[in-house]
Amino acid sequence: MGLSPWESEPRCTDCMEGKPTPLWRNKDYLLLWSGQIVSTAGSQMSLLALPLLVLFLTNSPLQAGLVGAIGRLPYSLLSLPAGALVDRWNRKRMMILSDTGRMIALASIPVAFLFGGPSLVQLYIVSLVEGTFYVFFDIAQVASLPNVVEKEQLPAAAMQTIVTFSMSLLLGPFLGGLLYGIKQFLPFLVDAITYTGSVVSLSFIKRDFQKQRTAAPKKFGIEIRDGLLWLWRQPLIFLLALLALSIQIIGSSTRLALIVDAHQFKSTTPFLIGLIFLLGGIGGMVGSIAGGILQKRFRLWSVTVGIQALLILFWVLYVFANHAILLGLISIFTYGLFGAYNVVQFSYRLAIIPDQLQGRVNSVFRLIAFAGEPLGLLLAGLLLQAIGPVPTILAALGFLVVLTVVTIPNPHMRKAPHISQILTQETSLPEAPLAQASLAEAAFPEADLAEVLLPEISLPEA
């Protein structure tokens, strides 16, 4: 008889003959992780310093915004073909080449200062090149993680990856502003050095970043289609993608709403607004650690619904907050819950997606999820202009309630096995037919969008 969604997975200490290698003893993982700590922090330095430099050169906020937008554009345009190439090419070599390209691009700025300073055109090109290589590196890194760590250690590795990114969001902008204040070229020089460190650490990793490919490559367009179809036909993973999109919409819209809301209080200063998000970032790191712990004890449905319920509870408190510090204290918990959910869904999908489709499926997943940020900002801008910050926060609260109502009865979420069942099950993942490529095909029947959200309605398969 199956477990109810609220039951935790029984602990099993003797299920395997040997225990998995601890992450701190996995040299290949430590090389990958340490390289990403420095390079991610360096990237956050440049993300702050580049608009500042453009603003200094042009005195135009529009130009400063455009140079940042140029850097984000490649992810929308290239993520699907990049995912197909990640599954076709050598992933480690792709990551090394990508960070080498980013290192050269960022190093060109300090060099330009030796000859009078960079031009606006150069800064636009640097932003575009850095953003383009980031697409390939990011998707390859995500796809490689299940091959660098043992399956049983995948949740812990996913947790550390998200914690590392959260730390970079906290420290990177601070260090970037500090270095920029000393010398304008310093953040870009340090960023180039961090990319060099990443390349060196990747070069010493001995493990292959992908399983051996036995099937002949298909046409490029067909490989992209396979990634789209796999995600479409996996109702649980597709639902997770929609939830990730929704979380991005809520998070980005509320971030803008909190800034506008805090400005209404007479005692608010720029420092206090920064403090709101500093506290939120700390909460996000703690929540990421908690997410890894929760995932070991509870099933996906239990963790997801529990997080949604707690988010609703803490979101209500935003409405009654009358000081920026109170907004920050509430954000510790809301951002912490976001961090916990990110770890849970990230490690769960990595465990299910077959290696030969990791690049393509993750590129589609992240394209869906990342679309929520600009959409959330657009919606927030419209709502803030029309109804103000508190009603906008209430609108986000209503959206959270709808998500919870959709998630609770969803049969695919309720029947999702504990992650330990997926991680410990020995399966062969042939690269032949798409329909036979994954353990998830056996765990979750093929279904279309209607079966994900409206399981009682049957529509023709796409």
C-alpha positions in Angstrom: 0.0 0.0 0.0 1.4 3.4 -0.9 2.3 6.2 1.4 -0.1 9.1 1.9 1.3 12.4 0.6 1.9 13.6 4.2 3.8 10.5 5.3 7.6 10.7 5.4 9.8 8.1 3.7 10.9 5.4 6.1 14.6 5.6 6.8 16.8 2.9 5.5 20.4 2.7 6.7 21.3 -0.7 5.3 19.6 -0.4 1.9 23.0 -0.3 0.1 26.2 -2.2 0.7 28.3 0.9 1.0 27.5 4.5 1.9 27.9 7.2 -0.8 31.1 9.2 -0.8 30.6 12.4 1.3 30.7 15.6 -0.8 33.7 16.9 1.1 35.7 13.9 0.0 34.6 14.1 -3.6 37.6 16.0 -5.1 35.9 16.5 -8.5 32.9 18.0 -6.9 35.0 20.2 -4.6 36.9 21.5 -7.7 33.7 22.2 -9.5 32.0 23.8 -6.5 35.0 26.0 -5.5 35.5 27.2 -9.1 31.8 28.2 -9.2 32.0 30.1 -5.9 34.6 32.5 -7.2 33.3 32.8 -10.7 29.7 33.4 -9.6 30.7 36.1 -7.1 32.8 37.7 -9.9 29.9 37.7 -12.2 27.8 39.5 -9.7 30.5 42.1 -9.3 30.4 42.9 -13.0 26.6 42.9 -13.1 26.7 45.8 -10.7 29.8 47.5 -12.1 28.9 47.4 -15.8 25.8 49.6 -15.5 27.7 51.9 -13.2 30.4 52.4 -15.7 27.9 53.0 -18.5 26.1 55.5 -16.3 29.4 57.3 -15.6 30.3 57.5 -19.4 26.8 58.5 -20.6 24.9 59.9 -17.6 22.0 58.0 -19.1 19.9 55.6 -17.0 18.4 54.3 -20.2 21.8 53.2 -21.6 22.7 51.7 -18.2 19.5 49.6 -18.3 20.0 48.6 -22.0 23.5 47.3 -21.4 22.1 45.0 -18.7 19.2 43.9 -20.9 21.6 43.1 -23.7 23.3 40.6 -21.4 20.1 38.8 -20.5 18.8 38.6 -24.1 20.9 35.6 -25.1 19.2 33.3 -22.6 15.9 33.9 -24.2 17.2 33.4 -27.7 19.8 30.7 -27.3 18.8 28.4 -24.4 17.0 25.8 -26.5 19.8 25.3 -29.1 22.4 25.6 -26.3 20.6 22.7 -24.5 20.8 20.5 -27.6 24.5 21.3 -28.0 25.1 20.5 -24.3 23.7 17.0 -24.8 25.7 16.6 -28.0 29.1 18.0 -27.2 31.6 17.4 -24.4 30.1 19.4 -21.5 33.4 20.0 -19.6 35.1 21.3 -22.7 32.1 23.6 -23.4 32.3 25.0 -19.8 36.0 25.6 -20.1 35.6 27.3 -23.5 32.7 29.4 -22.1 34.6 30.7 -19.1 37.6 31.3 -21.3 35.4 33.5 -23.6 34.0 35.3 -20.6 37.4 35.9 -19.1 38.7 37.4 -22.4 35.6 39.6 -22.7 35.9 41.0 -19.1 39.6 41.4 -19.3 39.2 43.6 -22.4 37.8 46.4 -20.1 40.9 46.8 -17.9 43.0 46.7 -21.0 40.9 49.4 -22.5 41.6 51.6 -19.5 45.3 51.5 -20.4 44.5 53.2 -23.6 42.1 55.9 -22.4 39.1 53.8 -21.3 36.4 51.6 -22.9 33.9 52.9 -25.4 30.1 52.4 -25.0 30.1 50.0 -28.0 32.8 47.9 -26.3 30.7 47.6 -23.1 27.7 46.6 -25.1 29.7 43.9 -26.9 31.2 42.7 -23.6 27.7 42.4 -22.1 26.5 40.4 -25.1 29.5 38.1 -25.2 29.4 37.4 -21.5 25.7 36.8 -21.6 26.0 34.4 -24.6 28.7 32.3 -23.0 26.8 32.3 -19.7 23.9 30.5 -21.5 26.2 27.6 -22.5 28.0 27.4 -19.2 24.9 27.5 -17.1 23.0 24.8 -18.9 26.1 22.6 -19.1 26.8 23.0 -15.4 23.3 22.0 -14.4 23.4 19.0 -16.8 26.8 17.9 -15.5 26.1 17.8 -11.8 24.4 14.3 -11.7 27.6 12.9 -13.2 30.1 14.6 -10.8 28.3 13.4 -7.6 26.8 10.1 -6.7 23.1 9.9 -7.1 22.5 9.7 -3.4 24.4 12.9 -2.9 22.5 14.8 -5.6 20.1 16.6 -3.2 23.0 17.8 -1.0 24.9 19.0 -4.1 21.8 20.8 -5.4 21.4 22.5 -2.0 25.1 23.7 -2.0 24.7 25.0 -5.6 21.8 27.2 -4.6 23.4 28.3 -1.4 26.5 29.3 -3.3 24.4 31.3 -5.7 22.6 33.0 -2.8 26.0 33.9 -1.2 27.2 35.4 -4.5 24.0 37.6 -4.6 24.9 38.9 -1.2 28.6 39.4 -1.5 29.1 40.0 -5.2 27.3 43.4 -5.5 28.9 44.6 -2.3 32.4 43.7 -3.4 31.7 45.0 -6.9 30.6 48.4 -5.5 33.6 48.5 -3.2 36.1 47.7 -5.9 34.5 50.1 -8.4 34.8 52.8 -5.8 38.6 52.2 -5.6 39.2 51.9 -9.3 36.6 51.6 -12.0 38.4 48.7 -13.8 39.0 46.6 -10.7 35.6 44.7 -10.6 36.2 43.6 -14.2 39.8 42.6 -13.6 38.8 40.5 -10.5 35.9 39.0 -12.5 38.3 37.9 -15.3 40.6 36.4 -12.7 37.7 34.4 -11.2 36.9 33.0 -14.6 40.5 31.9 -14.9 40.2 30.2 -11.6 37.1 28.4 -12.8 38.9 27.2 -16.0 41.8 25.9 -13.9 39.5 24.0 -11.5 37.5 22.5 -14.3 40.7 21.3 -16.0 41.6 19.2 -13.0 38.3 17.4 -12.8 38.8 13.8 -13.8 35.2 12.6 -14.1 33.3 12.7 -17.4 30.5 15.3 -17.4 28.2 13.0 -19.4 27.6 9.3 -19.9 28.9 7.7 -23.0 26.8 8.4 -26.1 25.9 5.4 -28.2 23.1 6.7 -30.4 23.8 8.5 -33.6 23.1 12.3 -33.3 19.8 13.3 -34.8 19.0 16.4 -36.8 19.5 19.5 -34.6 15.9 20.5 -34.8 14.7 17.0 -33.8 17.0 17.0 -30.8 15.5 20.3 -29.6 12.0 18.9 -30.2 12.9 15.8 -28.1 13.6 18.0 -25.1 10.4 19.9 -25.5 8.4 16.7 -25.9 10.0 15.0 -22.9 9.0 17.9 -20.7 5.5 18.2 -22.2 4.9 14.4 -21.7 6.1 14.4 -18.0 3.2 15.9 -16.1 5.0 16.2 -12.8 8.1 17.9 -14.2 5.9 20.2 -16.4 3.9 21.2 -13.3 7.2 22.0 -11.5 8.2 24.2 -14.4 4.8 26.0 -14.2 5.3 26.4 -10.5 8.8 27.8 -11.0 7.4 30.3 -13.5 4.8 31.3 -11.0 7.3 31.7 -8.2 9.4 33.9 -10.4 6.4 36.1 -11.2 5.5 36.4 -7.6 9.1 37.0 -6.4 10.0 39.7 -9.0 6.7 41.5 -8.7 6.8 41.6 -4.9 10.5 42.8 -5.0 9.4 45.9 -6.9 6.3 46.3 -4.7 8.3 46.1 -1.5 10.6 48.9 -2.8 7.6 51.1 -3.6 5.9 50.2 -0.3 9.0 51.0 1.7 9.3 54.4 0.1 5.9 55.3 1.6 7.4 55.2 5.1 8.9 58.5 6.3 11.8 56.8 8.0 12.9 54.8 5.0 16.4 55.4 3.6 18.3 53.7 0.7 20.2 51.7 3.3 17.0 50.3 4.8 15.7 49.3 1.4 19.0 47.5 0.8 18.6 45.9 4.3 15.2 44.4 3.3 16.9 42.4 0.5 20.0 41.6 2.5 17.8 40.0 5.2 15.9 38.3 2.4 19.1 36.9 1.0 20.2 35.6 4.3 16.8 33.9 4.7 17.2 32.4 1.2 20.5 30.8 2.2 19.1 29.3 5.4 16.0 28.2 3.6 18.1 26.4 0.9 19.8 24.4 3.7 16.5 23.6 5.3 15.1 22.5 1.9 17.8 19.8 1.6 16.8 18.5 5.1 13.1 18.6 4.4 13.5 16.7 1.2 15.2 13.8 3.0 12.3 13.4 5.4 9.2 14.2 3.4 7.8 13.6 -0.1 7.6 16.2 -2.8 3.8 16.9 -2.3 4.2 17.4 1.4 7.1 19.9 1.1 5.6 21.8 -1.8 2.1 22.2 -0.1 3.7 23.0 3.2 5.9 25.7 1.7 2.9 27.2 -0.1 0.8 27.3 3.0 3.6 29.0 5.0 4.1 31.5 2.2 0.4 32.5 2.4 0.7 33.0 6.1 3.8 35.2 6.0 2.5 37.1 2.9 -0.4 38.3 4.9 2.0 40.0 7.3 3.4 42.2 4.5 0.0 44.0 4.4 0.3 45.0 8.1 4.0 46.0 8.1 4.5 49.7 8.7 8.3 50.0 8.7 11.1 48.9 6.3 12.7 46.8 9.0 9.5 44.9 9.5 9.4 44.2 5.7 12.9 42.9 6.0 12.1 40.6 8.9 9.2 39.1 7.0 11.4 38.7 3.9 13.7 36.5 5.9 10.9 33.9 6.0 9.4 34.4 2.6 12.8 34.3 0.8 13.7 31.4 3.0 10.7 29.5 1.8 11.5 30.3 -1.8 15.1 29.0 -1.2 13.8 25.8 0.3 11.4 25.2 -2.7 14.2 25.9 -5.2 16.4 23.2 -3.7 13.6 20.7 -3.6 12.4 21.1 -7.2 16.0 21.5 -8.6 17.3 18.2 -7.1 14.1 16.3 -7.9 14.1 17.2 -11.6 17.9 16.4 -11.9 17.2 13.0 -10.4 14.5 12.2 -12.9 15.7 13.7 -16.2 17.9 11.2 -18.1 21.5 12.2 -18.7 21.2 12.3 -22.5 18.4 14.9 -22.2 19.7 16.9 -19.2 20.8 19.8 -21.3 17.7 20.1 -23.5 15.1 19.5 -20.8 16.8 21.9 -18.3 17.1 24.6 -21.0 13.3 24.4 -21.6 12.6 24.3 -17.9 14.8 27.3 -17.2 13.5 29.2 -20.2 9.9 28.8 -18.8 11.0 29.7 -15.3 13.1 32.7 -16.2 10.3 34.2 -18.3 8.6 34.9 -15.0 11.0 37.6 -14.0 10.3 40.2 -16.8 6.6 39.2 -16.7 6.4 39.8 -13.0 8.2 43.1 -13.3 5.8 44.2 -16.1 2.7 43.1 -14.1 4.0 44.8 -10.9 4.6 48.0 -12.8 1.1 48.0 -14.2 -0.5 47.1 -10.8 1.6 49.5 -8.8 0.7 52.4 -11.2 -3.0 51.5 -11.1 -3.8 50.3 -7.5 -0.7 50.9 -5.4 1.8 48.6 -3.4 -0.5 47.0 -0.8 -3.2 45.9 -3.3 -0.3 44.6 -5.5 1.0 42.5 -2.6 -2.6 41.3 -2.0 -2.8 40.3 -5.7 0.4 38.2 -5.3 -1.2 36.6 -2.2 -4.3 35.7 -4.3 -2.0 34.1 -6.9 -0.3 32.1 -4.1 -3.7 30.8 -3.0 -4.6 29.7 -6.5 -1.3 27.9 -6.8 -2.0 26.0 -3.6 -5.5 25.1 -4.6 -4.1 23.7 -7.9 -1.3 21.8 -6.3 -3.2 20.1 -3.4 -5.4 17.8 -5.5 -3.0 17.3 -8.5 -2.7 13.5 -8.8 0.8 13.6 -10.3 2.1 15.6 -7.4 0.3 13.5 -4.8 1.7 10.3 -6.2 5.2 11.5 -6.7 7.6 9.1 -5.0 10.1 10.1 -2.4 13.4 11.3 -4.0 15.3 8.4 -2.3 13.2 5.9 -4.3 14.4 7.6 -7.5 18.0 8.0 -6.4 18.5 4.4 -5.2 16.7 2.6 -8.0 19.1 1.0 -10.5 17.9 1.6 -14.0 19.2 1.5 -17.5 18.6 4.6 -19.6 19.0 3.8 -23.2 19.4 6.6 -25.7 17.2 5.1 -28.3 13.5 6.0 -28.4 12.4 9.1 -26.5 9.6 7.2 -24.9 12.0 4.7 -23.3 14.6 7.2 -22.2 13.8 7.7 -18.6 12.8 6.2 -15.3 10.2 8.9 -15.1 8.4 7.3 -18.1 7.6 4.4 -15.8 6.9 6.5 -12.7 4.7 9.1 -14.4 2.5 8.3 -17.4 2.7 10.5 -20.5 0.2 13.4 -20.3 -0.4 16.7 -21.8 -1.0 20.1 -20.3 -4.6 19.5 -19.7 -3.8 16.4 -17.6 -1.4 18.4 -15.5 -3.8 21.1 -14.4 -7.2 19.6 -15.3 -6.8 15.8 -14.9 -10.5 15.1 -15.6 -10.4 16.7 -19.1 -8.8 14.8 -22.0 -7.4 16.8 -24.9 -5.6 15.5 -28.0 -1.9 14.9 -27.4 0.3 17.7 -28.8 
